[in-house]
Amino acid sequence: MDIYLNDISNKSVGITMTTRPVIPTANQSYEETKVTGRNGSFYRENGYEDVPMSVEFNFLNKDGIKQQLRKVKAWLMNKSTISFSDDPNFFRKIKTLEISDTENDIVAYGKFSVSFVLDPFEYEITDIVNLTTTAVLNNPGTIESEPLIKIYGTGNINVMVNSEIFTVNSMTDYVTIDCELQETHRNGISKNDTMVGEFPVFVPGDNNISFNGAVTKIEIEPRWRYL
């Protein structure tokens, strides 16, 4: 099995995983409230916690490992996604990573580990969905997704996702609505003042999508995700 960071394999720097890493599962975070005179406590859900993952690598280089290790560190640093060859359609987002010291008892051999902190969810790689009329999108994931929506059209446009409606006003070409970052923009220029309503999510199962106004098309990157 190979590991990919930003779609670049460990093979590209000549290292091998020593064992398969443990598959992490995110835990729900709760806020506990104790009320005098009541049995037990009340709990409020606070979202899901980041997950740790540790991966151990080793490598051989008959000329010594130090120059190769520099290339390995360059491969590891400043990466945003992690995936594996036995599960190629899914990835996780990297929050932080730490590289251990490298064991080098033999000049030609090195072993080290990398400790990752990852986003709570696995994300599925999917095609862009193009809509020109009312549609139903099925979320196969285990939790609601926060899509990237690109709306093409002019004037004031209303979009309904299930029972929630949001409006984009005074459109001249298109806007991009990033429901994860809760930002509306066009070519990186903020258009937050043109959007009225809540950023939509797609719940697990069927999601009904409709719209009105002078809409040419809507492109959706659904960002299906799993615990």
Short mmCIF file of the C-alpha atoms (twelve columns), coordinates in Angstrom:
data_MODEL
# 
_entry.id   MODEL 
# 
loop_
_atom_site.group_PDB 
_atom_site.id 
_atom_site.type_symbol 
_atom_site.label_atom_id 
_atom_site.label_alt_id 
_atom_site.label_comp_id 
_atom_site.label_asym_id 
_atom_site.label_seq_id 
_atom_site.Cartn_x 
_atom_site.Cartn_y 
_atom_site.Cartn_z 
_atom_site.pdbx_PDB_model_num 
ATOM 1   C CA . MET A 1   0.000   0.000  0.000   1 
ATOM 2   C CA . ASP A 2   1.215   3.491  -0.848  1 
ATOM 3   C CA . ILE A 3   0.451   6.834  0.771   1 
ATOM 4   C CA . TYR A 4   -0.194  10.018 -1.206  1 
ATOM 5   C CA . LEU A 5   0.248   13.575 0.032   1 
ATOM 6   C CA . ASN A 6   -1.369  16.054 -2.350  1 
ATOM 7   C CA . ASP A 7   -1.547  13.110 -4.819  1 
ATOM 8   C CA . ILE A 8   2.251   12.554 -4.689  1 
ATOM 9   C CA . SER A 9   3.266   9.024  -3.667  1 
ATOM 10  C CA . ASN A 10  5.842   7.968  -1.077  1 
ATOM 11  C CA . LYS A 11  7.476   6.054  -3.935  1 
ATOM 12  C CA . SER A 12  8.480   9.367  -5.492  1 
ATOM 13  C CA . VAL A 13  10.980  9.852  -2.647  1 
ATOM 14  C CA . GLY A 14  11.946  6.204  -2.258  1 
ATOM 15  C CA . ILE A 15  10.442  5.380  1.136   1 
ATOM 16  C CA . THR A 16  8.113   2.606  2.325   1 
ATOM 17  C CA . MET A 17  5.508   2.365  5.061   1 
ATOM 18  C CA . THR A 18  6.531   -0.281 7.589   1 
ATOM 19  C CA . THR A 19  2.930   -1.196 8.550   1 
ATOM 20  C CA . ARG A 20  -0.602  -0.191 7.670   1 
ATOM 21  C CA . PRO A 21  -1.676  2.751  9.843   1 
ATOM 22  C CA . VAL A 22  -4.628  2.418  12.215  1 
ATOM 23  C CA . ILE A 23  -7.881  3.713  10.663  1 
ATOM 24  C CA . PRO A 24  -9.067  6.645  12.828  1 
ATOM 25  C CA . THR A 25  -12.646 7.522  13.738  1 
ATOM 26  C CA . ALA A 26  -13.706 10.996 14.871  1 
ATOM 27  C CA . ASN A 27  -15.438 11.366 18.235  1 
ATOM 28  C CA . GLN A 28  -18.331 13.691 18.911  1 
ATOM 29  C CA . SER A 29  -17.490 16.545 21.297  1 
ATOM 30  C CA . TYR A 30  -20.046 17.487 23.961  1 
ATOM 31  C CA . GLU A 31  -20.544 20.315 26.419  1 
ATOM 32  C CA . GLU A 32  -21.744 19.056 29.800  1 
ATOM 33  C CA . THR A 33  -24.107 21.061 32.000  1 
ATOM 34  C CA . LYS A 34  -24.991 19.983 35.530  1 
ATOM 35  C CA . VAL A 35  -28.235 21.249 37.035  1 
ATOM 36  C CA . THR A 36  -28.692 21.248 40.814  1 
ATOM 37  C CA . GLY A 37  -31.577 19.022 41.837  1 
ATOM 38  C CA . ARG A 38  -31.647 17.086 38.572  1 
ATOM 39  C CA . ASN A 39  -30.370 13.562 38.053  1 
ATOM 40  C CA . GLY A 40  -27.525 13.268 35.583  1 
ATOM 41  C CA . SER A 41  -26.211 15.972 33.275  1 
ATOM 42  C CA . PHE A 42  -27.351 17.647 30.075  1 
ATOM 43  C CA . TYR A 43  -25.117 17.366 27.010  1 
ATOM 44  C CA . ARG A 44  -24.964 19.627 23.978  1 
ATOM 45  C CA . GLU A 45  -23.264 18.478 20.795  1 
ATOM 46  C CA . ASN A 46  -20.236 20.591 19.817  1 
ATOM 47  C CA . GLY A 47  -19.227 18.941 16.546  1 
ATOM 48  C CA . TYR A 48  -16.560 16.348 15.837  1 
ATOM 49  C CA . GLU A 49  -12.965 16.309 17.014  1 
ATOM 50  C CA . ASP A 50  -9.876  16.115 14.804  1 
ATOM 51  C CA . VAL A 51  -8.301  12.671 14.526  1 
ATOM 52  C CA . PRO A 52  -4.655  11.586 14.974  1 
ATOM 53  C CA . MET A 53  -2.843  9.227  12.608  1 
ATOM 54  C CA . SER A 54  0.717   7.951  12.883  1 
ATOM 55  C CA . VAL A 55  2.639   6.483  9.941   1 
ATOM 56  C CA . GLU A 56  6.065   4.842  10.182  1 
ATOM 57  C CA . PHE A 57  8.455   4.817  7.203   1 
ATOM 58  C CA . ASN A 58  11.810  3.254  6.431   1 
ATOM 59  C CA . PHE A 59  14.245  3.447  3.523   1 
ATOM 60  C CA . LEU A 60  17.608  2.254  2.260   1 
ATOM 61  C CA . ASN A 61  20.269  4.179  0.359   1 
ATOM 62  C CA . LYS A 62  23.683  2.601  -0.176  1 
ATOM 63  C CA . ASP A 63  25.287  6.050  -0.408  1 
ATOM 64  C CA . GLY A 64  23.826  7.138  2.945   1 
ATOM 65  C CA . ILE A 65  20.386  8.509  3.759   1 
ATOM 66  C CA . LYS A 66  20.970  12.165 4.605   1 
ATOM 67  C CA . GLN A 67  20.465  13.696 1.160   1 
ATOM 68  C CA . GLN A 68  17.460  11.483 0.515   1 
ATOM 69  C CA . LEU A 69  16.010  12.453 3.899   1 
ATOM 70  C CA . ARG A 70  16.057  16.108 2.838   1 
ATOM 71  C CA . LYS A 71  13.918  15.192 -0.183  1 
ATOM 72  C CA . VAL A 72  11.588  13.193 2.049   1 
ATOM 73  C CA . LYS A 73  11.045  16.175 4.346   1 
ATOM 74  C CA . ALA A 74  10.281  18.394 1.352   1 
ATOM 75  C CA . TRP A 75  7.656   15.839 0.254   1 
ATOM 76  C CA . LEU A 76  6.063   15.870 3.694   1 
ATOM 77  C CA . MET A 77  5.933   19.593 4.360   1 
ATOM 78  C CA . ASN A 78  3.143   22.001 3.331   1 
ATOM 79  C CA . LYS A 79  0.730   19.286 2.202   1 
ATOM 80  C CA . SER A 80  -3.049  19.585 2.613   1 
ATOM 81  C CA . THR A 81  -4.447  16.110 1.806   1 
ATOM 82  C CA . ILE A 82  -3.612  12.484 2.555   1 
ATOM 83  C CA . SER A 83  -4.890  9.377  0.769   1 
ATOM 84  C CA . PHE A 84  -3.983  5.715  0.254   1 
ATOM 85  C CA . SER A 85  -3.643  3.462  -2.788  1 
ATOM 86  C CA . ASP A 86  -6.137  0.904  -1.429  1 
ATOM 87  C CA . ASP A 87  -8.857  3.585  -1.106  1 
ATOM 88  C CA . PRO A 88  -8.163  5.901  -4.068  1 
ATOM 89  C CA . ASN A 89  -11.508 7.736  -4.199  1 
ATOM 90  C CA . PHE A 90  -11.253 9.148  -0.675  1 
ATOM 91  C CA . PHE A 91  -8.955  11.557 1.151   1 
ATOM 92  C CA . ARG A 92  -8.558  13.363 4.444   1 
ATOM 93  C CA . LYS A 93  -7.475  16.943 5.081   1 
ATOM 94  C CA . ILE A 94  -4.232  17.491 6.988   1 
ATOM 95  C CA . LYS A 95  -4.317  19.991 9.854   1 
ATOM 96  C CA . THR A 96  -0.768  19.522 11.196  1 
ATOM 97  C CA . LEU A 97  2.074   17.005 11.046  1 
ATOM 98  C CA . GLU A 98  5.207   16.309 13.074  1 
ATOM 99  C CA . ILE A 99  8.242   14.362 11.841  1 
ATOM 100 C CA . SER A 100 10.173  12.314 14.384  1 
ATOM 101 C CA . ASP A 101 13.928  12.047 14.573  1 
ATOM 102 C CA . THR A 102 15.323  9.480  12.131  1 
ATOM 103 C CA . GLU A 103 16.934  6.270  13.373  1 
ATOM 104 C CA . ASN A 104 20.256  5.833  11.544  1 
ATOM 105 C CA . ASP A 105 22.178  3.046  13.295  1 
ATOM 106 C CA . ILE A 106 23.358  1.827  9.879   1 
ATOM 107 C CA . VAL A 107 24.597  4.424  7.390   1 
ATOM 108 C CA . ALA A 108 22.431  3.102  4.571   1 
ATOM 109 C CA . TYR A 109 19.204  2.666  6.599   1 
ATOM 110 C CA . GLY A 110 16.724  5.112  8.064   1 
ATOM 111 C CA . LYS A 111 13.449  4.819  9.972   1 
ATOM 112 C CA . PHE A 112 11.148  7.577  11.206  1 
ATOM 113 C CA . SER A 113 7.491   8.270  11.892  1 
ATOM 114 C CA . VAL A 114 5.090   11.070 11.037  1 
ATOM 115 C CA . SER A 115 2.264   12.090 13.376  1 
ATOM 116 C CA . PHE A 116 -0.656  13.700 11.562  1 
ATOM 117 C CA . VAL A 117 -3.613  15.630 12.944  1 
ATOM 118 C CA . LEU A 118 -6.440  15.257 10.419  1 
ATOM 119 C CA . ASP A 119 -9.839  16.799 9.807   1 
ATOM 120 C CA . PRO A 120 -12.589 14.616 11.371  1 
ATOM 121 C CA . PHE A 121 -13.994 13.418 8.034   1 
ATOM 122 C CA . GLU A 122 -13.112 11.345 5.000   1 
ATOM 123 C CA . TYR A 123 -14.004 13.135 1.747   1 
ATOM 124 C CA . GLU A 124 -15.096 11.391 -1.443  1 
ATOM 125 C CA . ILE A 125 -13.661 12.488 -4.790  1 
ATOM 126 C CA . THR A 126 -16.647 13.149 -7.061  1 
ATOM 127 C CA . ASP A 127 -17.447 14.759 -10.381 1 
ATOM 128 C CA . ILE A 128 -18.979 18.230 -10.619 1 
ATOM 129 C CA . VAL A 129 -22.788 18.130 -10.821 1 
ATOM 130 C CA . ASN A 130 -24.345 20.463 -13.422 1 
ATOM 131 C CA . LEU A 131 -27.954 21.557 -12.942 1 
ATOM 132 C CA . THR A 132 -30.207 23.460 -15.332 1 
ATOM 133 C CA . THR A 133 -33.483 22.447 -13.729 1 
ATOM 134 C CA . THR A 134 -34.934 21.115 -10.478 1 
ATOM 135 C CA . ALA A 135 -33.082 18.025 -9.255  1 
ATOM 136 C CA . VAL A 136 -32.616 15.596 -6.398  1 
ATOM 137 C CA . LEU A 137 -29.060 14.906 -5.177  1 
ATOM 138 C CA . ASN A 138 -28.451 11.851 -3.021  1 
ATOM 139 C CA . ASN A 139 -25.813 12.279 -0.329  1 
ATOM 140 C CA . PRO A 140 -24.258 8.817  0.200   1 
ATOM 141 C CA . GLY A 141 -22.182 10.045 3.140   1 
ATOM 142 C CA . THR A 142 -22.743 9.560  6.853   1 
ATOM 143 C CA . ILE A 143 -22.937 13.265 7.712   1 
ATOM 144 C CA . GLU A 144 -24.131 16.450 6.032   1 
ATOM 145 C CA . SER A 145 -21.822 17.895 3.384   1 
ATOM 146 C CA . GLU A 146 -20.825 21.544 2.892   1 
ATOM 147 C CA . PRO A 147 -20.776 21.953 -0.903  1 
ATOM 148 C CA . LEU A 148 -19.085 24.402 -3.239  1 
ATOM 149 C CA . ILE A 149 -21.801 25.938 -5.429  1 
ATOM 150 C CA . LYS A 150 -21.183 28.058 -8.526  1 
ATOM 151 C CA . ILE A 151 -24.247 29.891 -9.826  1 
ATOM 152 C CA . TYR A 152 -24.355 31.379 -13.320 1 
ATOM 153 C CA . GLY A 153 -27.007 33.972 -14.107 1 
ATOM 154 C CA . THR A 154 -28.109 37.577 -13.806 1 
ATOM 155 C CA . GLY A 155 -30.278 39.619 -11.456 1 
ATOM 156 C CA . ASN A 156 -31.724 38.259 -8.212  1 
ATOM 157 C CA . ILE A 157 -31.715 34.472 -7.886  1 
ATOM 158 C CA . ASN A 158 -33.385 32.283 -5.262  1 
ATOM 159 C CA . VAL A 159 -32.127 28.780 -4.540  1 
ATOM 160 C CA . MET A 160 -33.975 26.272 -2.352  1 
ATOM 161 C CA . VAL A 161 -32.188 23.272 -0.803  1 
ATOM 162 C CA . ASN A 162 -34.799 21.105 0.904   1 
ATOM 163 C CA . SER A 163 -36.800 23.600 3.007   1 
ATOM 164 C CA . GLU A 164 -34.122 26.320 3.204   1 
ATOM 165 C CA . ILE A 165 -33.921 29.257 0.757   1 
ATOM 166 C CA . PHE A 166 -31.017 31.583 0.076   1 
ATOM 167 C CA . THR A 167 -30.879 34.513 -2.348  1 
ATOM 168 C CA . VAL A 168 -28.057 36.006 -4.384  1 
ATOM 169 C CA . ASN A 169 -28.790 39.583 -5.450  1 
ATOM 170 C CA . SER A 170 -27.563 41.734 -8.336  1 
ATOM 171 C CA . MET A 171 -25.698 38.991 -10.186 1 
ATOM 172 C CA . THR A 172 -23.980 39.953 -13.447 1 
ATOM 173 C CA . ASP A 173 -22.257 36.693 -14.430 1 
ATOM 174 C CA . TYR A 174 -21.627 34.159 -11.679 1 
ATOM 175 C CA . VAL A 175 -20.785 33.777 -7.988  1 
ATOM 176 C CA . THR A 176 -19.147 30.979 -6.025  1 
ATOM 177 C CA . ILE A 177 -20.662 29.974 -2.691  1 
ATOM 178 C CA . ASP A 178 -18.280 28.044 -0.432  1 
ATOM 179 C CA . CYS A 179 -20.469 26.515 2.252   1 
ATOM 180 C CA . GLU A 180 -17.497 25.140 4.203   1 
ATOM 181 C CA . LEU A 181 -15.742 28.513 4.502   1 
ATOM 182 C CA . GLN A 182 -19.091 30.369 4.526   1 
ATOM 183 C CA . GLU A 183 -17.841 32.767 1.863   1 
ATOM 184 C CA . THR A 184 -19.450 34.104 -1.309  1 
ATOM 185 C CA . HIS A 185 -17.016 35.414 -3.931  1 
ATOM 186 C CA . ARG A 186 -16.338 35.952 -7.622  1 
ATOM 187 C CA . ASN A 187 -12.754 35.392 -8.788  1 
ATOM 188 C CA . GLY A 188 -11.619 35.733 -5.171  1 
ATOM 189 C CA . ILE A 189 -13.402 39.080 -4.675  1 
ATOM 190 C CA . SER A 190 -15.845 38.983 -1.769  1 
ATOM 191 C CA . LYS A 191 -19.538 39.026 -2.644  1 
ATOM 192 C CA . ASN A 192 -20.785 38.263 0.851   1 
ATOM 193 C CA . ASP A 193 -23.013 41.343 0.764   1 
ATOM 194 C CA . THR A 194 -24.976 39.890 -2.184  1 
ATOM 195 C CA . MET A 195 -26.076 36.709 -0.395  1 
ATOM 196 C CA . VAL A 196 -29.071 36.584 1.950   1 
ATOM 197 C CA . GLY A 197 -29.834 33.455 3.984   1 
ATOM 198 C CA . GLU A 198 -27.961 30.506 5.454   1 
ATOM 199 C CA . PHE A 199 -25.255 28.567 3.640   1 
ATOM 200 C CA . PRO A 200 -26.875 25.280 2.590   1 
ATOM 201 C CA . VAL A 201 -25.811 21.749 3.516   1 
ATOM 202 C CA . PHE A 202 -26.733 18.425 1.943   1 
ATOM 203 C CA . VAL A 203 -28.088 15.976 4.508   1 
ATOM 204 C CA . PRO A 204 -27.500 12.217 4.135   1 
ATOM 205 C CA . GLY A 205 -30.036 10.814 1.685   1 
ATOM 206 C CA . ASP A 206 -32.063 12.785 -0.872  1 
ATOM 207 C CA . ASN A 207 -31.788 16.571 -1.171  1 
ATOM 208 C CA . ASN A 208 -34.273 18.538 -3.263  1 
ATOM 209 C CA . ILE A 209 -32.787 21.483 -5.159  1 
ATOM 210 C CA . SER A 210 -34.785 24.119 -7.040  1 
ATOM 211 C CA . PHE A 211 -34.203 27.705 -8.134  1 
ATOM 212 C CA . ASN A 212 -35.831 30.645 -9.890  1 
ATOM 213 C CA . GLY A 213 -34.668 33.783 -11.626 1 
ATOM 214 C CA . ALA A 214 -32.420 34.150 -14.675 1 
ATOM 215 C CA . VAL A 215 -30.262 31.106 -13.932 1 
ATOM 216 C CA . THR A 216 -28.108 29.721 -16.761 1 
ATOM 217 C CA . LYS A 217 -26.775 26.773 -14.766 1 
ATOM 218 C CA . ILE A 218 -25.553 25.732 -11.336 1 
ATOM 219 C CA . GLU A 219 -22.354 23.752 -10.801 1 
ATOM 220 C CA . ILE A 220 -22.030 21.822 -7.537  1 
ATOM 221 C CA . GLU A 221 -18.975 20.178 -5.999  1 
ATOM 222 C CA . PRO A 222 -20.888 18.117 -3.408  1 
ATOM 223 C CA . ARG A 223 -17.992 17.276 -1.061  1 
ATOM 224 C CA . TRP A 224 -19.568 14.071 0.275   1 
ATOM 225 C CA . ARG A 225 -17.990 13.174 3.590   1 
ATOM 226 C CA . TYR A 226 -17.932 10.259 6.010   1 
ATOM 227 C CA . LEU A 227 -17.101 9.595  9.659   1 
# 
